[in-house]
Amino acid sequence: MITSTTTHERIVGNLNDPLSAGAKMVLKDRGGLFLCFAGNAKIRIDGVELDLSANNLCVYFPMSHLDVLYRSDDLDGIVMTTDMDSVQPLVSRVMHIDSLMEVRQHPVAQLTDQQVQHLRQFIDLYIELTEMERLYADAGHERLWQLTNMQAEHIRECLLLQIIVVFSHGLSGPKNAVNRKDELVGRFLTDLQKYYRTEHEVSFYSERQCLTMRYFSYVVRGRTGRTPSQWIANALLADAKRLLTETEKTVKEVSEILHFPNQSYFGKWLKERTGVGPLEFKKTVKMTES
């Protein structure tokens, strides 16, 4: 049986939730949204501080580093996360990679009351359908589960399209139809979410698309402003920082998880990008938080 790849959670008051003050996370292969109904919060995504308040929609992407700096006691909203594999095909069909990068750099939109109402209708219906899915699955009603699952997936696509409409109003300039280069980059970012821990070479990703490494790198850099090597390094760095500072794993264990040749190589690699080695990085973060 197929299960839903999307999760949701209502954020109200001081509940223990994904937006609890002081929370830190690396989003890995999942993206999502936070729709704020009331209250306010301050978060940091990949080093950029963002203020959230009523009628704000914030979207976040895989491999982002999210810190919750502050949240008011009356914060009210909903968080939804999803496996990007399930939404990438639709995004690739209707949105340019350069537009997607623009949204990633400016992930908060101010919504009108009508836009909030439309999103809430889609979200409420999606939640209702996923709850029905669970009930049918528990009761063994396979056919009803299948039909409800199809409804839920269509509503999720409508929700995603509505979010794209919201952000499209703020994007710069008209865009031509989505082309093959955008699809190439979309497939690369999807592959990167799956394989960055084990596959550090650009050649792996270019070969998966049956392209020369030179042409593959040219397209990725041209469409995103970053080389494939930079994308791979950024994904590894975000994960390394999280593992070093938010888990009890040793430097050797982190090195092995991220498939570096050895601990020494990992230490030199990290120092080149942060200015300090793994142990010094741990101490610096602890001193900053104390």
Short mmCIF file of the C-alpha atoms (twelve columns), coordinates in Angstrom:
data_MODEL
# 
_entry.id   MODEL 
# 
loop_
_atom_site.group_PDB 
_atom_site.id 
_atom_site.type_symbol 
_atom_site.label_atom_id 
_atom_site.label_alt_id 
_atom_site.label_comp_id 
_atom_site.label_asym_id 
_atom_site.label_seq_id 
_atom_site.Cartn_x 
_atom_site.Cartn_y 
_atom_site.Cartn_z 
_atom_site.pdbx_PDB_model_num 
ATOM 1   C CA . MET A 1   0.000   0.000  0.000   1 
ATOM 2   C CA . ILE A 2   1.237   3.494  -0.843  1 
ATOM 3   C CA . THR A 3   1.272   6.008  1.992   1 
ATOM 4   C CA . SER A 4   1.141   9.782  1.827   1 
ATOM 5   C CA . THR A 5   4.473   11.565 1.464   1 
ATOM 6   C CA . THR A 6   3.116   14.788 2.961   1 
ATOM 7   C CA . THR A 7   2.834   15.556 6.668   1 
ATOM 8   C CA . HIS A 8   1.094   18.434 8.393   1 
ATOM 9   C CA . GLU A 9   1.023   19.883 11.892  1 
ATOM 10  C CA . ARG A 10  -0.956  22.725 13.416  1 
ATOM 11  C CA . ILE A 11  1.135   25.258 15.316  1 
ATOM 12  C CA . VAL A 12  -0.736  26.810 18.241  1 
ATOM 13  C CA . GLY A 13  0.596   28.525 21.350  1 
ATOM 14  C CA . ASN A 14  3.507   26.845 23.121  1 
ATOM 15  C CA . LEU A 15  2.978   23.311 21.854  1 
ATOM 16  C CA . ASN A 16  6.070   21.202 21.157  1 
ATOM 17  C CA . ASP A 17  6.168   21.611 17.400  1 
ATOM 18  C CA . PRO A 18  8.592   22.075 14.455  1 
ATOM 19  C CA . LEU A 19  8.641   25.839 15.061  1 
ATOM 20  C CA . SER A 20  9.469   25.672 18.774  1 
ATOM 21  C CA . ALA A 21  11.891  28.399 19.858  1 
ATOM 22  C CA . GLY A 22  15.496  27.267 19.563  1 
ATOM 23  C CA . ALA A 23  14.691  24.444 17.140  1 
ATOM 24  C CA . LYS A 24  17.364  23.673 14.553  1 
ATOM 25  C CA . MET A 25  17.086  21.354 11.599  1 
ATOM 26  C CA . VAL A 26  18.517  20.468 8.218   1 
ATOM 27  C CA . LEU A 27  15.638  19.628 5.924   1 
ATOM 28  C CA . LYS A 28  17.511  17.057 3.782   1 
ATOM 29  C CA . ASP A 29  15.168  15.668 1.107   1 
ATOM 30  C CA . ARG A 30  11.978  17.401 2.252   1 
ATOM 31  C CA . GLY A 31  10.506  20.783 1.501   1 
ATOM 32  C CA . GLY A 32  7.436   22.472 2.849   1 
ATOM 33  C CA . LEU A 33  5.557   25.540 3.957   1 
ATOM 34  C CA . PHE A 34  4.481   27.474 7.016   1 
ATOM 35  C CA . LEU A 35  1.266   29.472 6.685   1 
ATOM 36  C CA . CYS A 36  0.975   31.956 9.539   1 
ATOM 37  C CA . PHE A 37  -2.521  32.843 10.779  1 
ATOM 38  C CA . ALA A 38  -1.610  34.944 13.837  1 
ATOM 39  C CA . GLY A 39  1.312   35.934 16.052  1 
ATOM 40  C CA . ASN A 40  4.870   36.301 14.829  1 
ATOM 41  C CA . ALA A 41  8.194   34.498 14.653  1 
ATOM 42  C CA . LYS A 42  11.753  35.069 13.531  1 
ATOM 43  C CA . ILE A 43  13.584  32.269 11.733  1 
ATOM 44  C CA . ARG A 44  16.879  31.906 9.901   1 
ATOM 45  C CA . ILE A 45  17.129  29.884 6.694   1 
ATOM 46  C CA . ASP A 46  20.639  29.292 5.358   1 
ATOM 47  C CA . GLY A 47  21.934  32.280 7.331   1 
ATOM 48  C CA . VAL A 48  19.214  34.720 6.247   1 
ATOM 49  C CA . GLU A 49  16.921  36.024 9.003   1 
ATOM 50  C CA . LEU A 50  13.221  36.245 8.161   1 
ATOM 51  C CA . ASP A 51  10.313  37.792 10.083  1 
ATOM 52  C CA . LEU A 52  6.960   36.002 9.933   1 
ATOM 53  C CA . SER A 53  3.576   37.416 10.892  1 
ATOM 54  C CA . ALA A 54  -0.120  36.983 10.090  1 
ATOM 55  C CA . ASN A 55  -0.896  36.240 6.418   1 
ATOM 56  C CA . ASN A 56  2.731   35.332 5.689   1 
ATOM 57  C CA . LEU A 57  3.522   32.226 3.667   1 
ATOM 58  C CA . CYS A 58  7.040   30.862 4.039   1 
ATOM 59  C CA . VAL A 59  8.313   28.026 1.855   1 
ATOM 60  C CA . TYR A 60  11.486  26.061 2.484   1 
ATOM 61  C CA . PHE A 61  13.538  23.749 0.322   1 
ATOM 62  C CA . PRO A 62  15.532  20.534 0.742   1 
ATOM 63  C CA . MET A 63  19.028  20.843 2.232   1 
ATOM 64  C CA . SER A 64  18.146  24.156 3.881   1 
ATOM 65  C CA . HIS A 65  19.429  24.861 7.391   1 
ATOM 66  C CA . LEU A 66  16.541  26.188 9.504   1 
ATOM 67  C CA . ASP A 67  16.902  27.881 12.917  1 
ATOM 68  C CA . VAL A 68  13.949  29.194 14.928  1 
ATOM 69  C CA . LEU A 69  15.180  32.343 16.702  1 
ATOM 70  C CA . TYR A 70  11.916  33.507 18.274  1 
ATOM 71  C CA . ARG A 71  8.194   32.769 18.322  1 
ATOM 72  C CA . SER A 72  5.397   34.578 20.129  1 
ATOM 73  C CA . ASP A 73  3.095   32.747 22.525  1 
ATOM 74  C CA . ASP A 74  0.117   33.425 20.263  1 
ATOM 75  C CA . LEU A 75  1.734   32.005 17.118  1 
ATOM 76  C CA . ASP A 76  -0.908  30.190 15.096  1 
ATOM 77  C CA . GLY A 77  -0.458  28.526 11.727  1 
ATOM 78  C CA . ILE A 78  0.194   25.262 9.975   1 
ATOM 79  C CA . VAL A 79  3.361   23.491 8.858   1 
ATOM 80  C CA . MET A 80  3.322   21.047 5.956   1 
ATOM 81  C CA . THR A 81  6.295   19.079 4.658   1 
ATOM 82  C CA . THR A 82  6.590   16.800 1.657   1 
ATOM 83  C CA . ASP A 83  9.039   14.522 -0.090  1 
ATOM 84  C CA . MET A 84  10.274  16.595 -3.035  1 
ATOM 85  C CA . ASP A 85  10.315  13.553 -5.337  1 
ATOM 86  C CA . SER A 86  6.532   13.669 -5.313  1 
ATOM 87  C CA . VAL A 87  6.211   17.326 -6.355  1 
ATOM 88  C CA . GLN A 88  9.296   17.828 -8.558  1 
ATOM 89  C CA . PRO A 89  7.610   16.665 -11.809 1 
ATOM 90  C CA . LEU A 90  4.839   19.258 -11.464 1 
ATOM 91  C CA . VAL A 91  7.236   22.049 -10.440 1 
ATOM 92  C CA . SER A 92  9.483   21.248 -13.405 1 
ATOM 93  C CA . ARG A 93  6.547   21.490 -15.816 1 
ATOM 94  C CA . VAL A 94  5.319   24.920 -14.737 1 
ATOM 95  C CA . MET A 95  8.228   26.786 -13.165 1 
ATOM 96  C CA . HIS A 96  11.622  27.914 -14.429 1 
ATOM 97  C CA . ILE A 97  14.687  26.977 -12.423 1 
ATOM 98  C CA . ASP A 98  15.705  30.642 -12.254 1 
ATOM 99  C CA . SER A 99  12.264  31.460 -10.810 1 
ATOM 100 C CA . LEU A 100 12.680  28.645 -8.310  1 
ATOM 101 C CA . MET A 101 16.058  30.039 -7.271  1 
ATOM 102 C CA . GLU A 102 14.456  33.456 -6.867  1 
ATOM 103 C CA . VAL A 103 11.827  32.008 -4.532  1 
ATOM 104 C CA . ARG A 104 14.543  30.196 -2.596  1 
ATOM 105 C CA . GLN A 105 16.329  33.512 -2.034  1 
ATOM 106 C CA . HIS A 106 13.073  35.284 -1.042  1 
ATOM 107 C CA . PRO A 107 10.931  32.547 0.544   1 
ATOM 108 C CA . VAL A 108 8.337   34.712 2.367   1 
ATOM 109 C CA . ALA A 109 5.237   36.125 0.651   1 
ATOM 110 C CA . GLN A 110 2.622   38.495 2.063   1 
ATOM 111 C CA . LEU A 111 -0.834  37.128 1.240   1 
ATOM 112 C CA . THR A 112 -4.178  38.852 0.930   1 
ATOM 113 C CA . ASP A 113 -7.070  37.600 3.058   1 
ATOM 114 C CA . GLN A 114 -8.540  35.967 -0.056  1 
ATOM 115 C CA . GLN A 115 -5.273  34.130 -0.831  1 
ATOM 116 C CA . VAL A 116 -5.086  32.852 2.741   1 
ATOM 117 C CA . GLN A 117 -8.674  31.660 2.492   1 
ATOM 118 C CA . HIS A 118 -7.950  29.780 -0.748  1 
ATOM 119 C CA . LEU A 119 -4.854  28.089 0.713   1 
ATOM 120 C CA . ARG A 120 -6.702  27.142 3.893   1 
ATOM 121 C CA . GLN A 121 -9.482  25.550 1.857   1 
ATOM 122 C CA . PHE A 122 -6.982  23.378 -0.019  1 
ATOM 123 C CA . ILE A 123 -5.073  22.537 3.165   1 
ATOM 124 C CA . ASP A 124 -8.212  21.683 5.172   1 
ATOM 125 C CA . LEU A 125 -9.545  19.469 2.386   1 
ATOM 126 C CA . TYR A 126 -6.170  17.752 1.989   1 
ATOM 127 C CA . ILE A 127 -5.975  17.045 5.728   1 
ATOM 128 C CA . GLU A 128 -9.540  15.696 5.721   1 
ATOM 129 C CA . LEU A 129 -8.755  13.370 2.806   1 
ATOM 130 C CA . THR A 130 -5.524  12.065 4.354   1 
ATOM 131 C CA . GLU A 131 -7.414  11.315 7.561   1 
ATOM 132 C CA . MET A 132 -9.997  9.389  5.525   1 
ATOM 133 C CA . GLU A 133 -7.127  7.513  3.839   1 
ATOM 134 C CA . ARG A 134 -5.858  6.409  7.237   1 
ATOM 135 C CA . LEU A 135 -9.305  5.247  8.363   1 
ATOM 136 C CA . TYR A 136 -9.907  3.253  5.151   1 
ATOM 137 C CA . ALA A 137 -6.440  1.703  5.394   1 
ATOM 138 C CA . ASP A 138 -7.016  0.669  9.015   1 
ATOM 139 C CA . ALA A 139 -10.379 -0.832 8.064   1 
ATOM 140 C CA . GLY A 140 -8.901  -2.714 5.101   1 
ATOM 141 C CA . HIS A 141 -11.043 -0.913 2.481   1 
ATOM 142 C CA . GLU A 142 -8.459  -1.037 -0.317  1 
ATOM 143 C CA . ARG A 143 -10.664 0.361  -3.097  1 
ATOM 144 C CA . LEU A 144 -11.934 3.286  -1.005  1 
ATOM 145 C CA . TRP A 145 -8.371  3.956  0.129   1 
ATOM 146 C CA . GLN A 146 -7.160  4.076  -3.491  1 
ATOM 147 C CA . LEU A 147 -9.898  6.504  -4.558  1 
ATOM 148 C CA . THR A 148 -9.330  8.770  -1.559  1 
ATOM 149 C CA . ASN A 149 -5.582  8.692  -2.154  1 
ATOM 150 C CA . MET A 150 -6.165  9.875  -5.745  1 
ATOM 151 C CA . GLN A 151 -8.334  12.728 -4.497  1 
ATOM 152 C CA . ALA A 152 -5.711  13.745 -1.947  1 
ATOM 153 C CA . GLU A 153 -2.931  13.794 -4.539  1 
ATOM 154 C CA . HIS A 154 -5.000  15.997 -6.876  1 
ATOM 155 C CA . ILE A 155 -5.754  18.434 -4.045  1 
ATOM 156 C CA . ARG A 156 -2.076  18.552 -3.157  1 
ATOM 157 C CA . GLU A 157 -1.260  19.466 -6.767  1 
ATOM 158 C CA . CYS A 158 -3.885  22.243 -6.624  1 
ATOM 159 C CA . LEU A 159 -2.315  23.501 -3.385  1 
ATOM 160 C CA . LEU A 160 1.137   23.514 -4.966  1 
ATOM 161 C CA . LEU A 161 -0.128  25.374 -8.037  1 
ATOM 162 C CA . GLN A 162 -1.805  27.968 -5.812  1 
ATOM 163 C CA . ILE A 163 1.495   28.512 -3.968  1 
ATOM 164 C CA . ILE A 164 3.284   28.964 -7.301  1 
ATOM 165 C CA . VAL A 165 0.637   31.519 -8.326  1 
ATOM 166 C CA . VAL A 166 1.196   33.443 -5.071  1 
ATOM 167 C CA . PHE A 167 4.948   33.657 -5.562  1 
ATOM 168 C CA . SER A 168 4.734   34.285 -9.305  1 
ATOM 169 C CA . HIS A 169 3.312   37.762 -8.624  1 
ATOM 170 C CA . GLY A 170 6.621   38.776 -7.075  1 
ATOM 171 C CA . LEU A 171 8.960   37.239 -9.629  1 
ATOM 172 C CA . SER A 172 10.925  39.491 -11.944 1 
ATOM 173 C CA . GLY A 173 9.991   39.618 -15.596 1 
ATOM 174 C CA . PRO A 174 8.046   37.292 -17.916 1 
ATOM 175 C CA . LYS A 175 9.439   33.837 -18.531 1 
ATOM 176 C CA . ASN A 176 9.344   31.644 -21.605 1 
ATOM 177 C CA . ALA A 177 8.036   28.110 -21.471 1 
ATOM 178 C CA . VAL A 178 9.914   25.665 -19.261 1 
ATOM 179 C CA . ASN A 179 12.633  24.093 -21.411 1 
ATOM 180 C CA . ARG A 180 14.896  21.045 -21.373 1 
ATOM 181 C CA . LYS A 181 17.631  22.857 -19.444 1 
ATOM 182 C CA . ASP A 182 15.208  23.552 -16.610 1 
ATOM 183 C CA . GLU A 183 14.175  19.896 -16.593 1 
ATOM 184 C CA . LEU A 184 17.857  18.866 -16.503 1 
ATOM 185 C CA . VAL A 185 18.514  21.040 -13.446 1 
ATOM 186 C CA . GLY A 186 15.328  19.833 -11.772 1 
ATOM 187 C CA . ARG A 187 16.429  16.217 -12.170 1 
ATOM 188 C CA . PHE A 188 19.886  17.097 -10.811 1 
ATOM 189 C CA . LEU A 189 18.447  18.717 -7.676  1 
ATOM 190 C CA . THR A 190 16.194  15.706 -7.138  1 
ATOM 191 C CA . ASP A 191 19.150  13.329 -7.535  1 
ATOM 192 C CA . LEU A 192 21.235  15.483 -5.216  1 
ATOM 193 C CA . GLN A 193 18.664  15.159 -2.440  1 
ATOM 194 C CA . LYS A 194 18.920  11.368 -2.699  1 
ATOM 195 C CA . TYR A 195 22.628  10.770 -3.231  1 
ATOM 196 C CA . TYR A 196 24.738  13.656 -1.870  1 
ATOM 197 C CA . ARG A 197 25.942  11.663 1.142   1 
ATOM 198 C CA . THR A 198 27.381  8.872  -0.966  1 
ATOM 199 C CA . GLU A 199 28.087  10.506 -4.330  1 
ATOM 200 C CA . HIS A 200 30.414  13.535 -4.230  1 
ATOM 201 C CA . GLU A 201 31.544  13.567 -7.858  1 
ATOM 202 C CA . VAL A 202 29.858  15.633 -10.568 1 
ATOM 203 C CA . SER A 203 30.392  12.794 -13.038 1 
ATOM 204 C CA . PHE A 204 27.886  10.620 -11.155 1 
ATOM 205 C CA . TYR A 205 25.096  13.148 -11.698 1 
ATOM 206 C CA . SER A 206 25.984  13.927 -15.312 1 
ATOM 207 C CA . GLU A 207 26.124  10.222 -16.201 1 
ATOM 208 C CA . ARG A 208 22.652  9.683  -14.736 1 
ATOM 209 C CA . GLN A 209 21.382  12.064 -17.414 1 
ATOM 210 C CA . CYS A 210 23.640  10.636 -20.148 1 
ATOM 211 C CA . LEU A 211 25.433  13.963 -20.549 1 
ATOM 212 C CA . THR A 212 29.069  14.984 -20.670 1 
ATOM 213 C CA . MET A 213 30.279  16.507 -17.415 1 
ATOM 214 C CA . ARG A 214 31.283  19.695 -19.235 1 
ATOM 215 C CA . TYR A 215 27.855  20.326 -20.752 1 
ATOM 216 C CA . PHE A 216 26.070  19.260 -17.552 1 
ATOM 217 C CA . SER A 217 28.137  21.715 -15.468 1 
ATOM 218 C CA . TYR A 218 27.600  24.483 -18.025 1 
ATOM 219 C CA . VAL A 219 23.816  24.123 -17.859 1 
ATOM 220 C CA . VAL A 220 23.599  23.854 -14.052 1 
ATOM 221 C CA . ARG A 221 25.783  26.909 -13.519 1 
ATOM 222 C CA . GLY A 222 23.979  28.875 -16.187 1 
ATOM 223 C CA . ARG A 223 20.531  28.168 -14.751 1 
ATOM 224 C CA . THR A 224 21.272  28.363 -11.000 1 
ATOM 225 C CA . GLY A 225 24.388  30.525 -10.619 1 
ATOM 226 C CA . ARG A 226 26.178  27.659 -8.862  1 
ATOM 227 C CA . THR A 227 28.317  24.857 -10.250 1 
ATOM 228 C CA . PRO A 228 27.310  21.247 -9.534  1 
ATOM 229 C CA . SER A 229 30.366  20.984 -7.254  1 
ATOM 230 C CA . GLN A 230 29.112  23.929 -5.214  1 
ATOM 231 C CA . TRP A 231 25.663  22.380 -4.887  1 
ATOM 232 C CA . ILE A 232 27.189  19.094 -3.706  1 
ATOM 233 C CA . ALA A 233 29.525  20.857 -1.253  1 
ATOM 234 C CA . ASN A 234 26.686  22.986 0.160   1 
ATOM 235 C CA . ALA A 235 24.534  19.913 0.755   1 
ATOM 236 C CA . LEU A 236 27.394  18.106 2.503   1 
ATOM 237 C CA . LEU A 237 28.314  21.171 4.551   1 
ATOM 238 C CA . ALA A 238 24.773  21.735 5.832   1 
ATOM 239 C CA . ASP A 239 24.508  18.081 6.868   1 
ATOM 240 C CA . ALA A 240 27.985  18.067 8.431   1 
ATOM 241 C CA . LYS A 241 27.159  21.136 10.528  1 
ATOM 242 C CA . ARG A 242 23.948  19.557 11.770  1 
ATOM 243 C CA . LEU A 243 25.583  16.231 12.625  1 
ATOM 244 C CA . LEU A 244 28.451  17.921 14.465  1 
ATOM 245 C CA . THR A 245 26.372  20.331 16.507  1 
ATOM 246 C CA . GLU A 246 22.994  18.660 16.995  1 
ATOM 247 C CA . THR A 247 23.940  15.022 17.554  1 
ATOM 248 C CA . GLU A 248 26.369  13.150 19.807  1 
ATOM 249 C CA . LYS A 249 28.171  11.561 16.878  1 
ATOM 250 C CA . THR A 250 31.955  11.692 16.820  1 
ATOM 251 C CA . VAL A 251 33.952  13.347 14.047  1 
ATOM 252 C CA . LYS A 252 34.876  9.889  12.776  1 
ATOM 253 C CA . GLU A 253 31.207  8.835  12.672  1 
ATOM 254 C CA . VAL A 254 30.194  12.003 10.810  1 
ATOM 255 C CA . SER A 255 32.998  11.431 8.327   1 
ATOM 256 C CA . GLU A 256 31.752  7.885  7.709   1 
ATOM 257 C CA . ILE A 257 28.095  8.923  7.396   1 
ATOM 258 C CA . LEU A 258 29.031  11.444 4.721   1 
ATOM 259 C CA . HIS A 259 31.326  8.947  2.992   1 
ATOM 260 C CA . PHE A 260 34.568  10.900 3.183   1 
ATOM 261 C CA . PRO A 261 37.707  8.806  2.589   1 
ATOM 262 C CA . ASN A 262 38.814  9.243  6.210   1 
ATOM 263 C CA . GLN A 263 38.500  11.512 9.240   1 
ATOM 264 C CA . SER A 264 41.596  13.531 8.365   1 
ATOM 265 C CA . TYR A 265 40.326  14.330 4.865   1 
ATOM 266 C CA . PHE A 266 36.954  15.377 6.299   1 
ATOM 267 C CA . GLY A 267 38.664  17.695 8.787   1 
ATOM 268 C CA . LYS A 268 40.678  19.431 6.073   1 
ATOM 269 C CA . TRP A 269 37.595  19.692 3.842   1 
ATOM 270 C CA . LEU A 270 35.563  21.326 6.617   1 
ATOM 271 C CA . LYS A 271 38.363  23.730 7.566   1 
ATOM 272 C CA . GLU A 272 38.632  24.944 3.969   1 
ATOM 273 C CA . ARG A 273 34.949  25.943 4.081   1 
ATOM 274 C CA . THR A 274 34.487  27.195 7.652   1 
ATOM 275 C CA . GLY A 275 37.973  28.249 8.708   1 
ATOM 276 C CA . VAL A 276 38.046  25.728 11.553  1 
ATOM 277 C CA . GLY A 277 38.229  21.969 11.956  1 
ATOM 278 C CA . PRO A 278 35.385  19.749 13.248  1 
ATOM 279 C CA . LEU A 279 36.239  19.953 16.968  1 
ATOM 280 C CA . GLU A 280 36.809  23.707 16.821  1 
ATOM 281 C CA . PHE A 281 33.532  24.079 14.922  1 
ATOM 282 C CA . LYS A 282 31.666  22.224 17.689  1 
ATOM 283 C CA . LYS A 283 33.195  24.469 20.359  1 
ATOM 284 C CA . THR A 284 32.462  27.659 18.420  1 
ATOM 285 C CA . VAL A 285 28.770  26.785 18.047  1 
ATOM 286 C CA . LYS A 286 28.447  25.888 21.740  1 
ATOM 287 C CA . MET A 287 30.078  29.171 22.779  1 
ATOM 288 C CA . THR A 288 27.752  31.112 20.477  1 
ATOM 289 C CA . GLU A 289 24.662  29.428 21.937  1 
ATOM 290 C CA . SER A 290 25.714  29.821 25.587  1 
# 
